[in-house]
């Protein structure tokens, strides 16, 4: 059995996040010693790693828990896992599209900047955009 600090190191999940995950029922609560210290088994550390990998891929906590639950019965889970994966992929692709639009807008603003002038085209464009959106 492993203390929370070592469980954090082995799983890559911070101590505070582990406590949060336990409080919210995202992961199994650790066993406790008589003095109240948490002790983690290899299975619980694997569970933390699984949630961390899902979160690193951008899955919501809700989806990570759904995937964790589906992993308990992998033979019946493939279709549901694929649906979650496709939904998340579409979300990521939409974010990429929005970021590319943002990149283009920022590139245009930066390219309009002229070094050494008193008037700044970028600030002018930002001021114009802000006042136009406010009305």
C-alpha positions in Angstrom: 0.0 0.0 0.0 1.3 3.4 -1.0 0.8 6.9 0.7 -0.8 9.7 -1.2 2.5 11.5 -2.0 3.9 8.4 -3.7 0.5 7.8 -5.4 0.7 11.3 -6.8 4.2 10.8 -8.1 3.4 7.4 -9.7 0.1 8.6 -11.3 1.1 12.1 -12.3 -1.9 13.5 -10.5 -1.4 16.1 -7.9 -2.3 15.4 -4.3 -5.1 18.0 -4.3 -6.6 16.6 -7.5 -6.5 13.1 -6.0 -8.4 14.4 -3.0 -10.9 16.2 -5.2 -11.4 13.1 -7.4 -12.1 11.0 -4.3 -14.5 13.6 -2.8 -16.5 13.8 -6.1 -16.6 10.0 -6.6 -14.4 10.2 -9.8 -12.1 7.5 -8.4 -12.4 4.9 -5.7 -11.7 6.3 -2.2 -8.5 5.1 -0.8 -8.3 2.9 2.3 -7.4 4.7 5.5 -5.1 3.8 8.3 -6.3 4.1 11.9 -4.8 7.6 12.0 -6.7 8.6 8.8 -3.8 8.5 6.3 -4.8 7.4 2.8 -3.2 4.3 1.4 -3.4 3.4 -2.3 -3.2 0.0 -4.1 -1.8 -0.5 -7.5 -5.4 -0.8 -8.8 -6.2 2.7 -7.5 -3.0 4.2 -8.9 -3.9 2.6 -12.3 -7.4 4.2 -12.0 -5.7 7.6 -11.4 -3.4 7.1 -14.4 -6.4 6.2 -16.6 -8.3 9.4 -15.6 -5.1 11.4 -16.1 -4.6 10.0 -19.6 -8.2 10.8 -20.5 -7.8 14.4 -19.1 -4.5 14.8 -21.0 -6.4 14.0 -24.2 -8.9 16.7 -23.3 -11.8 14.5 -22.3 -14.1 16.1 -19.7 -14.1 14.6 -16.2 -17.6 13.3 -16.9 -16.4 11.6 -20.1 -13.3 10.2 -18.4 -15.5 8.6 -15.7 -17.8 7.2 -18.4 -14.7 5.7 -20.2 -13.4 4.3 -16.9 -16.8 2.6 -16.3 -16.9 1.3 -19.9 -13.4 -0.1 -19.4 -14.8 -2.4 -16.7 -16.7 -4.4 -19.4 -14.5 -3.8 -22.5 -16.2 -6.5 -24.6 -19.5 -4.6 -24.5 -18.0 -1.1 -24.6 -16.5 -0.6 -28.0 -19.4 1.1 -29.7 -20.0 3.5 -26.7 -16.2 4.3 -26.5 -16.1 5.0 -30.2 -19.1 7.4 -29.9 -17.4 9.3 -27.0 -14.2 9.4 -29.0 -15.8 10.7 -32.1 -17.8 13.3 -30.2 -14.6 14.5 -28.6 -12.7 14.5 -31.8 -15.3 16.7 -33.4 -15.0 19.0 -30.5 -11.2 19.2 -30.8 -11.5 19.8 -34.6 -14.0 22.7 -34.0 -11.5 24.2 -31.5 -8.7 23.9 -34.0 -10.8 25.6 -36.6 -11.6 28.5 -34.2 -7.9 28.7 -33.2 -6.9 28.9 -36.9 -9.4 31.8 -37.4 -7.9 33.5 -34.3 -4.4 33.0 -35.6 -5.3 34.6 -38.9 -6.9 37.6 -37.2 -4.0 38.1 -34.9 -1.5 37.7 -37.7 -3.3 40.4 -39.7 -3.3 42.7 -36.7 0.4 42.2 -36.0 1.3 42.6 -39.7 -0.4 46.0 -39.6 1.8 47.3 -36.9 4.4 49.8 -37.9 7.4 50.1 -35.7 8.2 53.6 -34.5 4.9 55.3 -35.3 2.8 57.1 -32.7 -0.5 55.6 -33.9 -0.8 51.9 -33.5 -3.0 50.2 -36.2 -3.4 47.1 -33.9 -4.8 49.2 -31.0 -7.0 51.2 -33.4 -8.4 47.9 -34.8 -9.0 46.6 -31.3 -10.7 49.8 -30.2 -12.9 49.8 -33.3 -13.8 46.1 -32.8 -14.6 46.6 -29.1 -16.9 49.6 -29.6 -18.7 48.0 -32.6 -19.4 44.8 -30.6 -20.6 46.8 -27.6 -23.5 48.4 -29.5 
